[in-house]
């Protein structure tokens, strides 16, 4: 379960991916696992370093694999709008429900879901999702 604040917006997901979804997400992310583990272990929160490492790793993945991972990870994430929790991802349209959720926010949410689902599977990853998450740009 994740419950995080990103860019002054609250997000949550109370559902863990099914075992089969976890398997297929992990299969698609295997080329990126070294990069994710390195980022998770890093004591620094340098946004440029994070962006370069994750960008290189993501660029090695086929578009179909990225789309699959984003669909599975964002499918149950919700945000609070006008006091009501609503899902941010439209699975049938494969698109965000809200135009104000930017790509950096979307990537951070995927990161939180991945850490929540795979922390116990990959020893190098943290055992709990940290509110710190990926590095944030300084204001």
Secondary structure by P-SEA (a helix, b strand, c coil): cbbbbcccbbbbbcccccaaaaaaaaaaaccaaaaaaaaaacccccaaaaaaaaaaaaaaccaaaaaaaaaaaaccbbbbcccbbbbcccccccccccccccaaaaaaaaaaaaaaccccccccccccccccccccccc
